[in-house]
Amino acid sequence: MELRPGAIRYIAEVLENSSHSDSVRVLGRLRKVDVASQQAVIEHEGATIPINTALLGEVEWRMGGLFSFIGEVDCQAGAKSVVARVCRCMDGLDLTLYRQAVEIRRKWEASGK
């Protein structure tokens, strides 16, 4: 299996525009985690998405913490989730600057680099 880099996407974009197996990087606040079922839910700007954490190993979860996940979109029974292969705590990240950086990067990528 070839691992592709995760495209930076907001949760709402993943829910609206992503297809099964798309490789994405999402950012959100941890709203729910169930270690036994290896599932978490993150939220950003009012949108939520389930995260399958089975591939991550041990993670120090903190409710309300800001986390970034890289993984593949999974579409089952009309619902989308992310099967995470990388998790990183992003507490302290300035979300306004993050949004600005994403917009600048997208403009640069659209210009043909």
HUCOR-V716190 format. One record per residue. RES is the residue in one small letter. SS is DSSP state (hx for helix, st for strand, lp for the rest). PHI is phi in whole degrees, -180 to 180 (none if undefined). PSI is psi in degrees with one decimal (NA if undefined). Layout:
((RES,SS,PHI,PSI) (RES,SS,PHI,PSI))
This chain:
((m,lp,none,126.5) (e,lp,-86,126.8) (l,lp,-89,124.2) (r,lp,-100,153.2) (p,lp,-66,147.8) (g,lp,-81,121.8) (a,st,-72,133.6) (i,st,-69,121.3) (r,lp,-138,143.6) (y,lp,-79,154.7) (i,hx,-56,-44.0) (a,hx,-59,-35.7) (e,hx,-68,-39.8) (v,hx,-62,-45.6) (l,hx,-65,-34.4) (e,hx,-90,-37.6) (n,hx,-124,-1.6) (s,lp,-94,150.9) (s,lp,-109,165.0) (h,lp,-55,132.5) (s,lp,79,1.1) (d,lp,-60,138.6) (s,st,-92,122.2) (v,st,-134,160.1) (r,st,-124,119.8) (v,st,-121,155.3) (l,st,-129,136.5) (g,st,-173,167.8) (r,st,-87,135.8) (l,st,-69,120.2) (r,st,-107,-26.0) (k,st,-157,143.1) (v,st,-147,137.0) (d,st,-128,100.3) (v,lp,-62,-38.1) (a,lp,-63,-42.2) (s,lp,-93,-0.8) (q,lp,57,47.7) (q,st,-131,143.9) (a,st,-138,164.3) (v,st,-132,130.9) (i,st,-118,158.6) (e,st,-136,140.1) (h,st,-150,125.6) (e,lp,53,40.9) (g,lp,86,-9.7) (a,st,-101,141.3) (t,st,-124,151.9) (i,st,-146,139.5) (p,st,-74,145.5) (i,st,-122,124.2) (n,st,-86,118.8) (t,lp,-103,12.5) (a,lp,-58,-30.9) (l,lp,-89,-1.8) (l,lp,-86,-23.2) (g,lp,78,-152.2) (e,lp,-82,128.9) (v,lp,-128,139.9) (e,lp,-88,95.8) (w,lp,-79,142.5) (r,lp,-138,114.3) (m,lp,-57,132.7) (g,lp,85,-7.8) (g,lp,-69,152.3) (l,st,-92,123.2) (f,st,-128,147.5) (s,st,-114,136.2) (f,st,-126,138.5) (i,st,-115,131.5) (g,st,-178,-169.1) (e,st,-108,143.3) (v,st,-73,135.1) (d,st,-119,125.1) (c,st,-114,113.6) (q,st,-138,131.1) (a,lp,54,37.8) (g,lp,78,2.0) (a,st,-112,142.3) (k,st,-107,145.3) (s,st,-146,173.3) (v,st,-117,126.8) (v,st,-91,100.5) (a,st,-77,139.0) (r,st,-117,-14.5) (v,st,-139,138.6) (c,st,-135,137.7) (r,st,-142,132.5) (c,st,-73,130.8) (m,lp,-119,19.4) (d,lp,-53,137.8) (g,lp,96,-10.3) (l,lp,-68,132.4) (d,lp,-79,107.9) (l,hx,-68,-28.1) (t,hx,-67,-45.7) (l,hx,-66,-35.6) (y,hx,-60,-47.9) (r,hx,-61,-42.9) (q,hx,-62,-41.9) (a,hx,-65,-39.8) (v,hx,-63,-43.4) (e,hx,-63,-43.0) (i,hx,-64,-43.5) (r,hx,-62,-42.9) (r,hx,-64,-39.3) (k,hx,-63,-42.9) (w,hx,-64,-44.6) (e,hx,-64,-37.9) (a,hx,-70,-24.9) (s,lp,-78,-4.5) (g,lp,93,8.1) (k,lp,64,NA))
